[in-house]
Amino acid sequence: MSSSNTLNYSCNQKLGEVIDNYKDTRGNLIPVLQAAQDIFGYIPKEAMVTISRELKIPCTEIYGVATFYGQFHLEPRGKNIVRVCEGTACHVRGGTKVIDEVKDYLGLKDGQMTTVDGAFTLETVACIGACGISPAMMVNDKVYGKLSPDDIHTILDLYREKEGETECIA
Ligand code: FES
């Protein structure tokens, strides 16, 4: 893992500005963590150390908050988030095959959720509210339904082509 010296310099500066803005505000931890995640794409350990030092909040408390809320991620995530539904409606209509096909397309092995190139992260979810068009998945904010395994390559190819740079991934 990178050290604080190797985190992107401008990202560290941005984090510093956010901390300065919130330093004297009560209940500042969550907005600072949200900002850190926006800046880095996740919350690096080094950012937690900086936040702890500057806001005078123990690292253990910050870690506790960051792991309690599902919105926070402590590991780097891919530029594209693929959420495949494991809910009942999707499951009975072939959702397992969809998940297998996504893993196969992305080359994910044994518990690996993010592709080596950082282009995609796979997440499984309990329901994405699209049961009527199950099996369903989301890529970033877009919902795809009535999926067959054959659709997966076509859909994910679109995102491979669109891949842009994320400025502040440490
Ligand atoms: S169960 Fe899959 S979208 Fe609801």
Residues whose N, C-alpha, C, O or C-beta is under 5 A from the ligand:
A	BS01	FES	C85 G87 T88 A89 C90 A126 C127 I128 G129 A130 C131 S134 A136
